[in-house]
Amino acid sequence: MNIALVLSGGIGCRVGGSIPKQYIKVGKRSILSYCIKQLSDHEEIDGIWIVAEALWREEILECLKLADKNNKFMGFSNPGKTRQLSVYHGLEDIRSFAHERDLVLIHDAARPLLSAKMITDCFSAVAGHDGVIPVLPMKDTLYCSQDGVTIASLLNRDKIYAGQAPEIFYLESYYRANRNLLPEQILLINGSTEPAVMAGMDIVMIPGDENNFKITTRADLERFCRIVLEEEQS
């Protein structure tokens, strides 16, 4: 079984506005609905599990009526204090019915431009590994600073990559990697692949997608709105 774990518990404060960014309507649909539709329509996804605050679950269920035409939604988990604790809560709930060798695909609700090709590429690449992450090469010169004021050293951008989502892992080994970081270390995790790397798991990188950006700022939201408008007019 391949289960998509969608993280929709954030408050999205950097975007501004009165509601979390993933529930903002763009082109008459919530941002969340765009990735849900891609996951529901993809033949390799068997189920969808969503981490979300109880306050927004009725809104999500309405969204699913259109976005989840294949009825793959399976349930909700409560968000954690941090993004990775939200992942952990989702993993715990999924373990109650899934097999330890099932695959979990972790994706952000705020990455609405997930493509079917990216999903396929991730599942194809995970064979023979413990997990997979799409990445982008760094284009700019990178500097390291200890104080945020002066440059301490240069970094080799040819060896540094920016991680994206979705990330795929085998359920039980990835769950244990996260459990081993409780209760304090897990609070310091920023990316879903970090616990796997810290646990010594074999994680393969594949080429990411420039369009698969995460909506974090108002500029990101405006960029997504322009893309949707252009598609509607084409």
C-alpha positions, 0 to 999 in steps of 0.5 A, spaced: 500 500 500 502 507 498 499 512 502 500 519 501 501 523 508 499 530 507 501 536 512 495 541 512 496 543 519 500 550 519 498 557 520 501 560 514 503 566 518 508 569 513 503 569 507 498 574 511 491 574 511 485 571 516 486 564 514 491 559 513 494 559 506 492 552 504 485 554 505 486 560 501 481 560 494 485 560 488 481 559 482 475 558 486 479 552 489 483 552 495 490 551 495 490 544 498 485 541 493 490 542 488 495 537 490 489 532 493 487 532 486 493 530 483 494 524 489 487 522 488 488 521 481 494 518 481 494 510 480 500 509 485 496 512 491 492 507 494 490 512 500 490 519 503 491 521 510 491 528 512 494 532 518 489 538 520 486 542 525 479 540 527 477 547 526 478 546 518 476 539 517 469 540 515 472 545 510 477 539 508 471 534 507 468 539 502 474 540 498 475 532 498 468 532 494 471 535 488 478 534 489 478 526 491 474 523 486 477 516 487 475 516 494 482 515 497 481 519 503 482 515 509 482 519 515 485 525 519 491 526 524 492 532 529 498 536 528 504 537 532 507 543 535 512 542 529 512 540 522 516 534 524 511 532 530 505 533 525 509 527 521 510 523 527 503 523 529 501 521 522 505 516 522 503 513 528 496 513 526 497 510 519 501 504 523 494 502 526 492 499 519 498 499 514 504 494 513 511 496 516 513 495 508 508 500 506 510 506 503 509 513 505 509 519 501 509 525 505 507 532 501 505 539 503 498 542 502 502 548 501 505 545 495 499 545 490 503 544 483 505 537 484 505 533 478 503 526 476 510 525 473 513 527 480 509 522 484 511 517 478 518 519 479 519 518 486 515 511 486 520 509 481 526 511 484 525 508 491 526 501 489 532 499 492 533 504 497 530 506 504 527 513 501 527 518 496 527 526 495 527 530 489 532 536 490 534 542 486 541 544 485 543 551 488 544 556 483 547 562 487 554 562 490 553 560 498 556 563 504 557 561 511 556 566 516 557 565 524 553 571 526 549 573 520 553 579 519 560 577 516 562 571 512 566 566 515 567 561 509 564 559 502 560 553 501 561 549 494 554 549 491 556 543 487 555 539 493 549 542 496 542 541 494 535 544 496 530 539 498 523 539 496 517 534 497 514 529 496 519 524 500 517 517 500 519 512 505 518 505 508 513 506 513 516 502 519 523 504 518 522 511 517 517 511 524 523 508 528 527 514 525 523 519 528 521 515 534 528 515 536 529 523 536 523 524 541 522 528 545 527 533 544 531 532 538 525 532 533 523 539 535 529 541 531 528 538 525 526 542 519 525 537 513 522 530 513 528 527 510 533 529 516 530 523 521 532 518 515 539 521 514 540 521 521 538 514 522 543 512 517 537 510 512 539 510 504 536 516 501 536 517 494 536 524 490 532 525 484 531 531 480 526 536 483 521 541 479 522 548 479 514 549 479 513 545 485 515 550 490 512 551 497 507 557 498 511 561 504 510 568 502 505 573 499 510 573 493 509 565 492 502 566 493 502 571 487 506 567 483 501 561 484 495 565 482 498 568 476 500 560 474 493 558 475 490 564 471 494 563 465 492 556 465 485 558 465 486 563 460 490 558 455 
